[in-house]
Amino acid sequence: MTGFLLARPDSVVRATGVRTEYRDPWQAVDAAHRGTAIAGALPFDPRRPAALIEPAELVHTAGPWQPAALPELPRIRVVSEQPAADEHRSRVARLVEILTDPAQPLQKVVAARSVLATADSPLDPQILAAYLLTAHPRANIFAVDLTPAGQTGAALVGASPETLVQRTGTTVTVFPLAGTLPRLHDPEADAAQAERLAASTKNRAEHAFVVDWITERLAPLCTRLTVPPHAQLVNTREVWHLGTPIHGVLRQPAPSALELALLLHPTPAVCGTPTAQALEYITGHEEDRGFYGGAAGWCEATGDGCWVVAIRSAELAADRRSLRAYAGGGIVAASDPQEELEETTSKLRTLLGALCTPAPPDREAGL
């Protein structure tokens, strides 16, 4: 049993045992109102079953996760892509045509692709999570059992750089990331790449969609909401992001962390603008994203909790030998298909570079 793990740089939350499973997140919200802790994952498409539980025990410890000595991973290698590189470029090109048409409402759509990797022997989700922590100590590391969603034995693992929402008392914090460029090996070139991102009209506009959308939803719930006027640069080992830390003070009675997550998910950072139309386009033109682009997190009986965006993530199948990793990028009218392909390739390296043995070589096709 995978259980639930969310390890952040300053804390670790584990949930063990299952008292009740919830596929409908609003039933879980009702349970939280009755003083029940909740943990698990939300799917990308809010209409699909969630994987939420009332755990027998929820343990929250301060400080970083420090896994014991790790066993060697079996060989994990990429065997296929969905879609292939040419098809992903074609999908982006079609989207750009749509987005330049002033007669339609779409302004941004997140286009995603995935790769399938297989292991020589079964994988343990929490060992995968520990390897991700070793490679990405500043990320939000998660491993979630997907059995409550009807996927018995399957698990979601990831190393997300993005906090969807955190609630502590009446304080709410959101840190959306949108607008991305790959990191470069040469330090001078990498610094120039960061400056290019900060100055990019295309990426700043993409980021603004997300900040405006979140502000619109949070403002009625807050007595005070602080939104910096300019995004800041955020880096991971693979990419540069634009990020905006948003802080608010919630009105009473304050919604729980789970309610706030459901209010905000999916943000334009993983879906698009307008959200409803972008969601319809994605579900009508892409393969099922499952829990990629969803959220993983927890909510205490008090309503406090934290949910992170389930990006830089993969779903481990019930056989524990098939691992499908996902990555996406926000497409706007100014997007370039080749650059968007390269962005997804950089993001896929977060997971596969830490797990595949040896790490997959860079290719135009992805990994």
C-alpha positions as CSV (number, residue, x, y, z in Angstrom):
1,M,0.0,0.0,0.0
2,T,1.5,3.4,-1.1
3,G,-0.4,5.5,1.4
4,F,0.3,9.2,1.2
5,L,3.5,11.2,1.4
6,L,4.1,14.9,0.8
7,A,7.6,16.0,1.7
8,R,8.3,19.7,1.4
9,P,11.7,21.4,2.2
10,D,10.5,22.3,5.7
11,S,8.0,19.6,6.6
12,V,6.8,16.0,5.9
13,V,3.2,14.8,6.0
14,R,2.4,11.1,5.9
15,A,-1.1,9.5,6.0
16,T,-1.5,5.8,6.8
17,G,-4.5,3.5,6.9
18,V,-7.9,4.2,5.3
19,R,-11.1,4.9,7.2
20,T,-13.1,6.2,4.2
21,E,-12.4,6.7,0.5
22,Y,-13.7,9.6,-1.5
23,R,-14.0,9.8,-5.2
24,D,-16.2,12.9,-5.0
25,P,-14.0,15.7,-3.4
26,W,-17.0,17.6,-2.2
27,Q,-18.0,14.6,0.0
28,A,-14.5,14.9,1.4
29,V,-15.1,18.6,2.0
30,D,-18.2,17.7,4.0
31,A,-16.2,15.2,6.0
32,A,-13.6,17.9,6.7
33,H,-16.3,20.2,8.0
34,R,-17.1,17.5,10.5
35,G,-13.5,17.5,11.8
36,T,-12.0,14.8,9.6
37,A,-8.5,14.9,8.1
38,I,-8.2,14.3,4.3
39,A,-5.3,13.4,2.1
40,G,-4.8,12.3,-1.5
41,A,-4.9,13.6,-5.0
42,L,-7.2,15.5,-7.3
43,P,-7.3,14.6,-11.1
44,F,-6.6,17.1,-13.8
45,D,-10.2,17.0,-15.0
46,P,-12.4,17.9,-12.0
47,R,-15.2,15.7,-13.5
48,R,-13.1,12.5,-13.0
49,P,-12.9,10.5,-9.8
50,A,-10.5,11.9,-7.1
51,A,-8.2,9.7,-4.9
52,L,-9.0,11.0,-1.4
53,I,-9.0,9.3,1.9
54,E,-9.8,9.9,5.5
55,P,-6.7,8.3,6.9
56,A,-6.4,6.3,10.1
57,E,-3.5,8.5,11.0
58,L,-2.1,11.8,9.6
59,V,1.4,12.6,10.9
60,H,3.0,16.1,10.3
61,T,6.7,16.5,11.2
62,A,8.8,19.6,10.9
63,G,12.1,19.6,8.9
64,P,13.1,18.0,5.7
65,W,12.6,14.3,4.8
66,Q,15.7,12.3,5.3
67,P,15.2,8.9,3.7
68,A,17.3,5.9,4.9
69,A,19.9,4.4,2.6
70,L,18.2,3.7,-0.8
71,P,18.3,0.4,-2.6
72,E,19.5,0.5,-6.2
73,L,16.7,1.1,-8.7
74,P,16.1,-1.5,-11.4
75,R,16.8,-0.3,-14.9
76,I,14.1,2.1,-16.1
77,R,14.1,3.0,-19.7
78,V,11.8,5.1,-22.0
79,V,10.0,2.9,-24.5
80,S,7.4,5.3,-26.2
81,E,6.1,8.8,-26.5
82,Q,2.5,10.1,-26.7
83,P,2.3,12.0,-28.9
84,A,5.6,11.8,-30.9
85,A,7.6,15.0,-31.3
86,D,6.3,15.8,-34.8
87,E,2.7,15.4,-33.6
88,H,3.2,17.6,-30.6
89,R,4.7,20.4,-32.8
90,S,1.6,20.0,-35.1
91,R,-0.7,20.2,-32.2
92,V,0.9,23.4,-31.0
93,A,0.8,24.9,-34.5
94,R,-2.9,24.1,-34.7
95,L,-3.5,25.7,-31.3
96,V,-1.6,28.9,-32.4
97,E,-3.9,29.2,-35.4
98,I,-6.9,28.9,-33.2
99,L,-5.5,31.4,-30.6
100,T,-4.9,34.0,-33.3
101,D,-8.5,33.9,-34.4
102,P,-10.3,36.8,-32.7
103,A,-13.7,35.2,-33.2
104,Q,-13.0,32.5,-30.6
105,P,-12.7,33.0,-26.8
106,L,-9.5,31.0,-26.1
107,Q,-6.4,32.9,-25.1
108,K,-4.2,30.2,-23.7
109,V,-4.3,26.4,-23.7
110,V,-1.8,24.1,-22.0
111,A,-0.6,21.4,-24.4
112,A,0.9,18.2,-22.8
113,R,2.7,15.1,-23.8
114,S,3.9,12.0,-22.0
115,V,6.5,9.3,-22.2
116,L,6.1,5.7,-21.1
117,A,9.0,4.1,-19.2
118,T,9.3,0.5,-18.1
119,A,11.3,-1.1,-15.3
120,D,13.0,-4.5,-15.2
121,S,11.4,-5.3,-11.9
122,P,8.6,-3.8,-9.7
123,L,9.1,-0.3,-8.3
124,D,8.2,1.1,-4.9
125,P,6.5,4.5,-5.1
126,Q,8.1,5.8,-1.9
127,I,11.5,4.7,-3.0
128,L,10.9,6.6,-6.3
129,A,9.9,9.6,-4.2
130,A,13.2,9.3,-2.2
131,Y,15.2,9.3,-5.4
132,L,13.3,12.4,-6.6
133,L,14.1,14.1,-3.3
134,T,17.8,13.3,-3.7
135,A,17.8,14.9,-7.1
136,H,15.5,17.8,-6.3
137,P,15.8,18.7,-2.6
138,R,13.9,22.0,-3.0
139,A,10.9,20.4,-4.7
140,N,7.6,19.2,-3.2
141,I,7.9,15.4,-3.3
142,F,4.8,13.3,-3.3
143,A,3.7,9.7,-3.5
144,V,-0.1,9.0,-3.5
145,D,-2.1,5.8,-3.7
146,L,-4.6,6.0,-6.5
147,T,-6.7,3.1,-5.3
148,P,-9.6,5.3,-4.1
149,A,-10.1,6.6,-7.7
150,G,-10.6,3.0,-8.9
151,Q,-7.0,2.4,-9.9
152,T,-6.1,-0.4,-7.4
153,G,-2.4,-0.6,-6.8
154,A,-1.5,2.4,-9.0
155,A,0.3,5.5,-7.6
156,L,1.1,9.1,-8.4
157,V,4.7,10.3,-7.8
158,G,6.3,13.6,-8.5
159,A,8.6,16.5,-7.6
160,S,6.6,19.6,-8.1
161,P,8.0,23.1,-7.8
162,E,4.6,24.7,-7.5
163,T,2.3,25.2,-4.5
164,L,-1.4,25.4,-5.4
165,V,-2.5,26.6,-2.0
166,Q,-1.5,26.5,1.6
167,R,-3.7,27.5,4.5
168,T,-2.4,28.2,8.1
169,G,-5.1,29.6,10.3
170,T,-6.5,32.5,8.4
171,T,-3.4,32.9,6.2
172,V,-3.6,31.7,2.6
173,T,-0.6,31.4,0.4
174,V,-0.5,30.7,-3.4
175,F,2.7,30.6,-5.5
176,P,1.7,30.1,-9.2
177,L,4.4,29.4,-11.8
178,A,3.8,30.1,-15.5
179,G,6.2,31.1,-18.2
180,T,9.2,28.8,-18.7
181,L,12.5,28.5,-20.5
182,P,15.0,25.6,-20.2
183,R,18.2,26.1,-18.1
184,L,21.5,26.2,-20.0
185,H,24.7,24.5,-19.0
186,D,26.9,27.6,-19.5
187,P,26.5,30.0,-16.5
188,E,26.6,33.1,-18.6
189,A,24.2,31.8,-21.1
190,D,21.9,30.6,-18.3
191,A,21.9,34.0,-16.7
192,A,21.0,35.5,-20.1
193,Q,18.3,32.9,-20.5
194,A,16.8,34.1,-17.2
195,E,16.9,37.7,-18.3
196,R,15.2,36.7,-21.6
197,L,12.4,35.0,-19.7
198,A,11.9,38.0,-17.4
199,A,11.7,40.3,-20.4
200,S,9.5,38.0,-22.6
201,T,6.2,39.7,-23.5
202,K,4.8,36.2,-24.4
203,N,5.8,34.6,-21.1
204,R,4.7,37.6,-19.0
205,A,1.3,37.6,-20.7
206,E,1.0,33.9,-20.0
207,H,1.9,34.4,-16.4
208,A,-0.5,37.3,-16.0
209,F,-3.5,35.1,-17.1
210,V,-2.7,32.9,-14.1
211,V,-2.2,35.6,-11.5
212,D,-5.4,37.5,-12.6
213,W,-7.5,34.3,-12.4
214,I,-6.2,33.4,-8.9
215,T,-6.7,37.0,-7.7
216,E,-10.3,37.0,-9.0
217,R,-11.1,33.9,-7.1
218,L,-9.4,34.6,-3.8
219,A,-10.3,38.3,-3.4
220,P,-13.9,37.7,-2.3
221,L,-12.7,35.3,0.4
222,C,-10.0,37.6,1.9
223,T,-10.0,40.7,4.0
224,R,-6.6,41.5,2.6
225,L,-4.8,40.1,-0.5
226,T,-1.2,41.0,-1.4
227,V,-0.2,40.5,-5.1
228,P,3.2,41.7,-6.2
229,P,3.1,43.8,-9.3
230,H,5.9,41.9,-11.0
231,A,6.7,38.2,-11.3
232,Q,10.0,36.9,-9.9
233,L,12.4,34.4,-11.4
234,V,12.2,30.9,-10.0
235,N,14.7,28.2,-11.0
236,T,14.8,24.4,-10.8
237,R,17.6,22.3,-12.0
238,E,16.0,22.0,-15.4
239,V,14.0,25.2,-16.1
240,W,13.5,28.9,-15.3
241,H,10.0,29.9,-14.3
242,L,8.1,33.1,-13.7
243,G,6.5,33.0,-10.2
244,T,4.3,35.3,-8.1
245,P,3.9,34.8,-4.4
246,I,0.4,35.7,-3.4
247,H,-0.6,36.1,0.3
248,G,-4.0,36.7,1.8
249,V,-6.0,36.9,5.1
250,L,-9.2,34.8,4.9
251,R,-12.5,36.0,6.1
252,Q,-14.3,33.9,8.8
253,P,-15.5,31.3,8.6
254,A,-12.4,30.4,6.6
255,P,-12.7,27.7,3.9
256,S,-10.5,24.6,4.4
257,A,-7.3,24.0,2.4
258,L,-9.2,21.4,0.4
259,E,-12.0,23.8,-0.4
260,L,-9.4,26.4,-1.5
261,A,-7.7,23.8,-3.7
262,L,-11.0,22.9,-5.4
263,L,-11.8,26.6,-5.9
264,L,-8.4,27.2,-7.6
265,H,-7.9,24.0,-9.5
266,P,-7.3,23.8,-12.4
267,T,-5.5,27.1,-12.8
268,P,-4.6,28.6,-16.2
269,A,-1.1,27.4,-15.4
270,V,-2.1,23.8,-16.1
271,C,-5.3,24.3,-18.2
272,G,-5.7,27.6,-20.0
273,T,-7.8,30.7,-20.3
274,P,-10.8,30.8,-20.2
275,T,-10.6,27.7,-18.0
276,A,-13.9,26.0,-19.0
277,Q,-13.2,26.4,-22.7
278,A,-9.6,25.3,-22.4
279,L,-10.6,22.2,-20.4
280,E,-13.0,21.2,-23.1
281,Y,-10.4,21.7,-25.8
282,I,-7.8,19.6,-23.9
283,T,-10.2,16.8,-23.1
284,G,-11.4,16.7,-26.7
285,H,-8.0,16.8,-28.4
286,E,-5.5,15.1,-26.0
287,E,-5.0,11.7,-24.4
288,D,-6.3,11.4,-20.8
289,R,-4.0,13.2,-18.4
290,G,-5.2,11.3,-15.4
291,F,-3.7,13.0,-12.3
292,Y,-1.0,14.9,-14.2
293,G,-1.8,18.6,-13.7
294,G,-4.1,17.8,-10.8
295,A,-3.1,18.3,-7.1
296,A,-1.7,16.3,-4.3
297,G,-2.1,17.4,-0.7
298,W,-3.8,17.1,2.7
299,C,-6.1,19.0,5.0
300,E,-6.1,18.6,8.8
301,A,-9.3,18.5,10.9
302,T,-8.7,22.2,11.7
303,G,-8.9,23.1,8.0
304,D,-5.2,23.9,7.7
305,G,-3.3,22.1,4.9
306,C,-1.3,22.3,1.7
307,W,-1.9,21.2,-1.9
308,V,0.8,21.2,-4.6
309,V,0.3,21.1,-8.3
310,A,0.9,17.6,-9.6
311,I,3.4,18.5,-12.3
312,R,6.8,17.0,-12.9
313,S,4.9,13.8,-12.1
314,A,4.2,10.3,-13.3
315,E,1.6,7.6,-12.8
316,L,3.0,4.2,-11.8
317,A,0.7,1.4,-13.1
318,A,-0.7,-1.3,-10.9
319,D,1.9,-3.7,-12.2
320,R,4.5,-1.3,-10.6
321,R,6.7,-1.7,-13.8
322,S,5.1,0.9,-16.1
323,L,5.7,4.6,-15.4
324,R,4.0,7.3,-17.5
325,A,5.6,10.7,-17.0
326,Y,3.9,13.9,-18.2
327,A,4.9,17.5,-19.1
328,G,3.1,20.4,-20.7
329,G,3.5,24.1,-21.7
330,G,1.2,27.0,-22.0
331,I,0.4,27.8,-25.6
332,V,-0.6,31.4,-26.5
333,A,-0.8,33.1,-29.9
334,A,3.0,34.0,-29.8
335,S,4.1,30.4,-29.1
336,D,6.7,28.6,-31.2
337,P,6.1,24.8,-31.7
338,Q,9.8,23.9,-31.5
339,E,10.3,25.9,-28.4
340,E,7.3,24.3,-26.8
341,L,8.6,20.9,-27.6
342,E,11.9,21.8,-26.0
343,E,10.1,23.1,-22.9
344,T,8.3,19.8,-22.4
345,T,11.6,17.9,-22.9
346,S,13.3,19.9,-20.2
347,K,10.4,19.4,-17.8
348,L,10.4,15.6,-18.4
349,R,14.0,15.5,-17.3
350,T,13.0,16.4,-13.8
351,L,11.5,12.9,-13.3
352,L,13.3,10.7,-15.8
353,G,16.7,12.2,-15.3
354,A,16.5,11.2,-11.6
355,L,15.0,7.7,-12.2
356,C,16.2,6.3,-15.5
357,T,19.4,4.3,-15.5
358,P,21.2,5.6,-17.3
359,A,19.5,8.9,-17.7
360,P,17.9,9.2,-21.2
361,P,20.0,11.1,-23.8
362,D,18.7,14.4,-25.2
363,R,17.0,13.9,-28.6
364,E,14.8,16.1,-30.7
365,A,12.0,13.6,-30.0
366,G,12.3,14.3,-26.3
367,L,14.1,11.7,-24.1
